[in-house]
Amino acid sequence: MTRGFLDDATAAIDTPAVVIDIDRVMARIEKMGAFMRTRGIALRPHAKTHKSLEIGRRQIAAGAIGLTVATIGEAEVFAAGDIDDLFIAFPVIAVGPKAGRLRALAERCSLSVGADSVEGLEALSAAVRDAARRPRVVIEIDSGGARTGVRPERAGALARRASDLGLEVIGVFTHGGHGYGGSDARASAAIDEIEGLATAADSLRAEGVDPRVLSAGSTPTATLSAQAPVTEERPGTYVYGDRQQAAIADEPFEDAALMVAATVVSSGSGAGFVIDAGAKVLAKDVSSLLPGHGSILGYPDAAIDRVNDHHGVVSLVDGGPRPPIGTVVWIMPNHVCPVVNLVDEVVVASQGRVVDRWPVDARGRNG
């Protein structure tokens, strides 16, 4: 399929537009839900990818036990939308305005929060000290991604400190971010997640803390790390897919459920052309696995070499055909998460027609 999601995009939408094919979205939601059920693993999708109440509700209806979010702001949006089992998978530092917001959030939904430092735990304890309902704590470990998290063998000591502060620790979590390095890295990162969570679980048990939750999280590794002792998976990007995920999993780019529709607005000054989707729609993420800022369906020789605010400058690598000015082209973005956060709504398509428009409910709720 090279025409994108709509039979007549020129008539149906203004560009640039972020468009989802809801039939493909639902197939992805149901496939991941069914896979995790067969493995006996709880699914808690990361909502930072879609930031949508409608999508979140569909994930819950398909068997997800709750949602993962990145920020208190995202959690507030989903809690207000009656999704009441949320995990903030981030080392929350509950000071200043965040302290009151977190306390209020914990009193309206079933909430878990990440922690990877004594300072974070002390701030959390102070924020919820007299609350009627407190958030649970999940200790973050670094299983190789070299971002946040403590070494797995240190998780128990941190859990003990949390318990001493009157906080309930329910387990540990990790993010196999180093799985984004390609297919080989994906497999090894999944092993690192499994082994890191097992070590961390032993560390908690040694301190008298029962690790009920052993949570792994990344779309590249989710289906590989979904095995004992892991109890929960938190993939996010799977719901839409993107160019980077397709490259890692060796899947066709055009199988994704989200694309950006753009119009050719100029022939440019070289041998290529210019589209009306720049950094404010496509974002600026690049991948070591792929050239440029996205793939254009039907134009395999095209490379989006540069994105300015509102211009996407495209070259034709091997002198392929240049689309006429006014043509609507369909772009597979490199990384879908920031793309979604750049728009107020997504256009919803089904069987070649626009059927709805959904707000990006948690757009901009980055803190």
N, C-alpha and C positions, 0 to 999 in steps of 0.2 A: 504494500500500500504506500503510495507516494504522494497522495493528495492531502494527507492530513486527516483531520477528524470530520470536516464538513464538506458537503458536496459543492456548496457555493459560498466560500468564505468571504468573497468580496461583498456579497449582498447581505450576509448574515451578521457580520461583526465589524467593529472598528478595530484597526490594528494600531499599535501592537496589543495583543491579547494573550492571556494565559488560558489555555483551553484544556479541559479534562474530558476524556471519554469515560462516562460513568459505567458503561458495560465492562470496560477493561479494569476500571478501579474495583468494581465489585468482584470480578474474577480474581484479582490479586488479593483482595481482603479474604475471600473465601478459601483460596488456595493456602495462604499462610495459616489461617485458622485451622483448617483441616490437618495440615502437616503437624502443627503443634499438638493437636489432640491425639494424633496417632503416636506421638512420642511421650505423651503424658506430661507435657511441659506447659506451664501457664504462659499466656501471651499478653503482654502489656505494651502495646505499640507506642512508639514515640510520636506525640502529636505535633512536635515542632516542625515536622515536614509539611503537614496540611493546614494546621492552625484552624481547623474547621469543625464546628459543632456537628454539622451534618455528617461529615466523614467519621468523626469520633463515635457518634451514635451508631453508625453502621458497623464499625469495628466491634463495638460492644455487643451488638445484636448478633454478630457472627462468632461470638465466643470469647472475645477478649475480657480479661478479668477487671480491667481498668485501663487507664492511660498513663503514659510517662510524659512529663513536660520538662522544660528546661529552666523555667523561671516562675517566680511567684505570680507574675502578671498573667502568664499563660494559665496557671492553675486557677486563678480567680475567674477567668473567662469560662473555663470548662466546668468549674463548680457552679457558677451561675446558670449554666446550661444543664444542670441536673446530672452531670457525670460526677459521681461522688466517691470514686476510688482513684486517687491520684498519687503519683510518685514524682517528686521533683528530683531528678537525677543530676544533681549539681551540688557542689559544696556550699550550701547556703550559709551566708553570714548574716544573721538576723539582728542587725543593729539599725538605729535610726528608724525611719518610716517602715522599713522592712519588718521590724520586730512586731509592730502592731498589726501589719497586714498578715503576717504569717500566723499570728495568734488567732485572728479573726477567721482565717481560712481553715485552720485546724478545728475550729469549733463548728464549722458548717459542713465538713466532709471528712471522709476517711483519708488521712494524709500521711505520707511517708516522705522523709527528706534525706538527702545525702549529706555526709560529713566526712572530712579527711584530716581534721586537725583538732587539737584540744581547744584552740581559740574559737573555732566554729561551734564546737559542742557547748562551750561556756556561754557563748552568745545566745545559742538556741535555748539553753536551760533558763537563762535570765528572762528571755522573751516570753516563755510559756509557764513560768514558775507557778502562777496562781490560776492558770487556765483550767476550765472545766474539762477540756478535752485536749490532749497533747498529741503532737505528731510523733510517729515512730521514726526511728533512726536506722538508716542503712549505711554501713561503712563502705566508702569507696576504696578500691584497691587498684593499683597500677599493674596490669598484666602484660605490659609491653608497649603500650601506646605512648608512654612518656608525656602524659599531660597532667591530669590530677589523680589523686589517689595515693595511698600508702603502700609500701611493699606488703605482699600478702601475709607474711609472717608477723607483721606488726599490727594487723587488724585487731587481734585479741586485746592488746593493751589499750587501744583506743576505745574498743567496746566496753572494757572494764571502766574506763574513765567516764564514759557516757552513763553507765549504770550508777556509778557513784554520784553523778549529778542528778539522778532521778529520772533519767531518760530510758525509754524502752528500745533496745536494739533488737531488730528482727532478722538481721543478716548482713550480707555484703553484696556489692555490685561492682561491675567492671565494664569497660568499653574497649572492645578490640579494634581500636582505630587504626592500628598498624596493618589491619587487613585490607586497607584501601590501596596497598602497594601493588596489587595484581593477584592473579589466581594462586600462585604459590604462597604469597604472603597471606592471602585469605585463609588458606588451610592451616598454616602454622599459627596464625593469630587465634584461630578457633581453639587449637590445642592449648595455647597459652591461657586463654580464658578459662577453660575447663580446669587446668592444673592450678592456676592462680586462685580460683574460687575454692577448690578443694583444700589448698594449703590454708587459705584464710579461714575456712570453716573449722579446720582443726585448731587454728589459733584461737578462735572464739570459744570453742568447747573447752580448751585448756584453761580459760578464764571463767568457766561456768556459765557461758552465754550460749543459748541454743540458736544456731543459725537456721531459722525456718526458711529464709529466702536467700537463694544463691542465684543472682541475676546477671545474665550476660546481655550485651546489647550492641548490635551493629548489623545493618542489613547484609553486608558481605559474609559475615560469619554465622548468622542466625541459624540457618539450617544445619550447619556443621557442628556447632557447639551445643545443640539441643539434645543433650544426653547427660546421664548421671555424672556428677552430682548436681548439675545445673537444674534449677527448679523453675526458672522464668527467663523469657527472652523479650528484648525491647527493640526490635527493628523499627525503623521509621520510614526510610526512603522507599521501601518495598511497595508502599501503597500507590505510588505514582511511577517509580523507576526514573532513571535519568541516564545520560550518556556514559557517565563514569561507572555506574553500577552495571550497565550492559557490557562494558569493556571488561570489568573484573570477572563477571559471570559468563563471558563469551556468548552473549545473547544479541539478537538483532536490535539495533537502536530503535527501529520503528515499532517495536512491541510495547514501548512505554505507554503509560496512560495519561501523560501530560505532555503537551507541546506548546510552543510559543508561535502564534501566527504573526507574521510580519509582512510588510509591503515593500517591494523594491521601489525606492524613491529617487534613485539616481544611478547613472552609469559610472559615476565617479570619474577620477582622473586617470585611472589605469585600465587594466584589462578585466577588472572585476565589476562589482556593483555595490551599492549601498542600500541597507535596509533600515527601517524605522524602529528597530529594536537594538538599543545600546545597553550600556551598563545599568541603566535604571530599570531594565526589564530582565536582561540576561545575567545580571551580576557580573563579577569579574573572576570567578573561580576558574582555575585551569588545573589540568591534571598532567602528571608526568607520563601517563599512558596514552595521551591523546593530543593532537595538535589543535590549537585555536579555542574558540569560545562556544562551540556547538556544532552540530551536524545539520545540514539542510537536506531534507528529504527530496529525493529525485535529482540532486546535484552532487554526485559523489566527488567531483573535482573541486567543489567549492570549499573554502576554508575561511571562517570568520576570524580574520587576523587581528582585528583591533575593535574595541568597543569604547566609544566616547559616551557621554551622557545619553544621547538620543540617536546616535549613529552606530550601526554595525557595518564595518568595512570588510568586504568579502573579496577574496582573490579567487581566481580560477586556476588551480595549480597546473593542470595539463591543458589549458586552453579549451575547456569544455564550453557548452552552450551558455550564453548569458540570458537570463530571463528578462522579458521586456519590462520597462518601467510600468508600475501599476499591478504587477503580478503579486499575488499573495503566496508566500513560501512558508513552510513549516519547519520549525527548528527544534531539535532535541538539545536542551540545555545541558551543560556539564554537570551541574549540581542543582537539584530541584529545590532544596530547602530555602536558600536565600531568594530564589526567583519568586516563590510563593509569597514571601514576606515583603516583596516590593509592590504588590498589587492589592487593591481593595476587594476585588472579587475575582472569581474564576468563572469562565464561561463553561457551561455543562452541555456536552454533546452526546447524542445517542443515535446510532445508525445514520450518520451524515447530517443530522439536524441539531440546531440549538434547542434544548429543552428547558433550560433554566439558567439562572445565574446565582451563585452562592457567595455570600460574603466570606472573606478571610477573617474570621471573628477575632482571632488573637493576633492579628497583624500589629507589629510594632510593640507588643507587650514583652519587651526585652529585659525587664528587670523585676 
